[in-house]
Amino acid sequence: MTASIDPTETDDSLDDALLDDDFEGASDDVPLLPATTAALIAAIRWDDAGTSAEHVGLVGAELIAAFVKRLPNGPGVYRMFGKDEEVLYVGKARSLKKRVTSYTRLGGHTNRIARMIAKTRHMEFVTTRTETEALLLEANLIKRLRPRFNVLMRDDKSFPYIVVSGDHEAPAIMKHRGARSRKGQYFGPFASAGAVGRTINALQRAFLLRTCTDSVYESRTRPCLLHQIKRCSAPCTGEISIPDYEGLVSEATGFLSGKSSQIKQGMSRAMQEASDDLDFERAAIYRDRLAALSAIQSHQGINPQNTEEADVFAIHQEGGLTCIQVFFFRTRQNWGNRAYFPRADSTLEPQEVLGAFLAQFYDDKPAPRLILLPIALEDQALLGEALTIKSARRVRILVPARGEKKDLVDHAAANAREALGRQLAETSSQGRLLKGLAETFGLPHPPRRIEIYDNSHIMGTAAVGAMVVAGPQGFVKNQYRKFNIKGTDITPGDDFGMMREVMTRRFSRLKKEHAEGPQAAAVDPDMDAADAGADAADMPAWPDLVLVDGGKGQISAVRAILEDLGIADKVTTIGIAKGVDRDAGRERFIVEGRGSFSLPPRDPVLYFVQRLRDEAHRFAIGTHRAKRKKELVRNPLDEIAGIGTARKRALLHHFGTAKQVSRAALGDLLKVDGISEGIAKLVYDHFHERG
């Protein structure tokens, strides 16, 4: 199948193309094309070519050679598919024909490329107008489809920003993540939510800006606690006039925009003037504000003098792993750093990994005016051109050789080395624990996916089940799941019944969605050690081991469910029973085919299992508390079908509380604006039947 980009088609055509079945199975949380890329690439048209008769039965290099005959010499993107339509690789090319032809050679390939070619069962192509467009599309498809043989980002969370709202007479300062839908001034990105939180706290002390929502602001009749502890100037109750508050906002935005020296000098002069006037209370206020600003800058560590806006990257490879460190500098201030550990073949050179990483990194993030790198990239000029088009301003990519910019890159490189060292130590420790776990419980190999289950409730109320997941990289929190217990035939407090429901729902769905079973999750025997280690971060769907927080009754209920589903032989289950007096360290383990047993008190495997169980318990308790809190504040009117927000508000405004609504006579309900006779009878009958 071949696709082309047609500049004459509309954006609607693009949307239709992107919803084509060819993209089924891709992650829904990553947009296929961000708005800037969608504007650049007018439309994608998929020609109805399909797989012709000449391709039937061909695999590997022979199949690729058959496709080459129909390819153009222009730029584009190609996708290689394996068995069951698995996307193996996404690549871009200045000349599709030349690039794809290179895969038909019998020799000269790395082991990774040779395996990829051998596994290829199908290919698809998109032609583009320029190589820049091909680069943008390639990066987006890689992030969406996550092909096995590409360099992949593992952490793709959006970065947090600080926003000073611009749609209110008294602007608020707050953390923001996601689309910039609200009017205001945005400052960032910051490396983490913690960095944003610390900065906002310091800015509150320095500039006394409000952080409350607009609805809270409108409802205040007296200053809140933040005003009492000198963290807010309380414009909501008139403790400060709006013009004076606007002056504080102007100072805060000036500081965030890089005018920190001028702002601090102004405060210092004001403090001195207050001191000369013997107004020591006002002088102390300026002193505290100056201290808060100094605290912000002291947390930032290295601050460049001549580099106003830049992202600084460094890369370090060791032990088959890669770490890419990025520092964010805005308005000559260090706004934090973050370490990434992309999945990449160990045979790839640093510049190959870094180039692929950068294209994905800026796929849905704004690029600064300057990007500093430790090494030159093969497609450095092309990447700079693509980011310039996306950002609608010039983006320079430099490899500094001396001066302040070189110092920034060297500083990032030192952090990359340290971060990778910590990661290698943690991975090695986790690997040893998984190996010990396999030896202790007689598993055929160290587990790649462990699922741990627990229940939480209070006398059967707000009952929930929880599943946490762990693997070679530690806990995998995006795989955690919660189960609201729905069974009406379960006696309140019946832990066995709850566990049966959780297991039935979990493994029935798993069997339906991944009928191939856990064997498909095993490491491909053709992969070398480096690939296997890199691929271990991709969690298989089926667990190698299931841990249940409970004794013989719990584990019997679990095994009965697995037998009913016909998968008892596919999943290893172990129960963790609390020991005598429920003491930690005296747990009994229930394993099929052997009697219950305990582990030595100082056994590292025992500590590891305790940590897994405690994480499941923590997650279950937290989920239960959230559900219980939600039920405590639930309005009885929410349970009545046909009562929406407007009618509920009318009833509460008329009667005051839901309890008074429940006690109201039918005639009283009819007096409420917007409540018809039918709705009044519905409300009355609901509470009457409950009584």
Buried (B, 14 or more C-beta within 10 A) or exposed (E): BBBBBBEEBEEEBBEBBBEEEBEEEBEEEBBBBBEBBBBBBBBBBBEEEEBEEEBEEBBBBEBBBBBBEEBEEBBBBBBBBBEEEBBBBBBBBBBBBEBBBEBBEEEEBEBBBBBBBEBBBBBBBBBBBBBBBBBBBBBBBBBBBBBBBBBBBEEBEEBBBBBBBEEBEBBBBBBBBEEEEEEBBBBBBBBBEEBBEBBBBBBBBBBBBBBBEEEEBEEBEEBBEBBEEEBBBBBBEEBBEEEEBBEBBBBBBBBBEBBBEEBBEBBEEBBEEBBEEEEEEBBEBBBEBBEBBBBBBEEBEBBBEEBBBBBBBBBBBBBBBBBBBBBBBBBBBBBBBBBBBBBBBBBBEBBBBBBBBBBBBBBBBBBBBBBBBBBEBEBBEBBBBBBBBBBEEEBEBBBBEEEEBBBBBBBBBEBBBBBBBEBBEEBEEBBBBBBBBBEBBEBEEBBBBBBBBBBBBEEBEBBBBBBBBBBBBEBBEEBBBBBEBEBEEBEEEBBBBBBBBBBBBBBBEBBEEBEEBBEEBEBEEEBBEBBEBBBBBBBBBBBBBBBBBBBEBBBBBBBBBBEBBEBBEBBBBBBBBBEEEEEEBBBBBBBEEEEBEBBEEEBBBBBBBBBBBBBBBBBBBBBBBEBBEEEEEEBBBEEBEEBEEEBBEBBBEBBEEBEEBBEBEEEBBBEBEEBEEEBBBBBBEBBEEEE
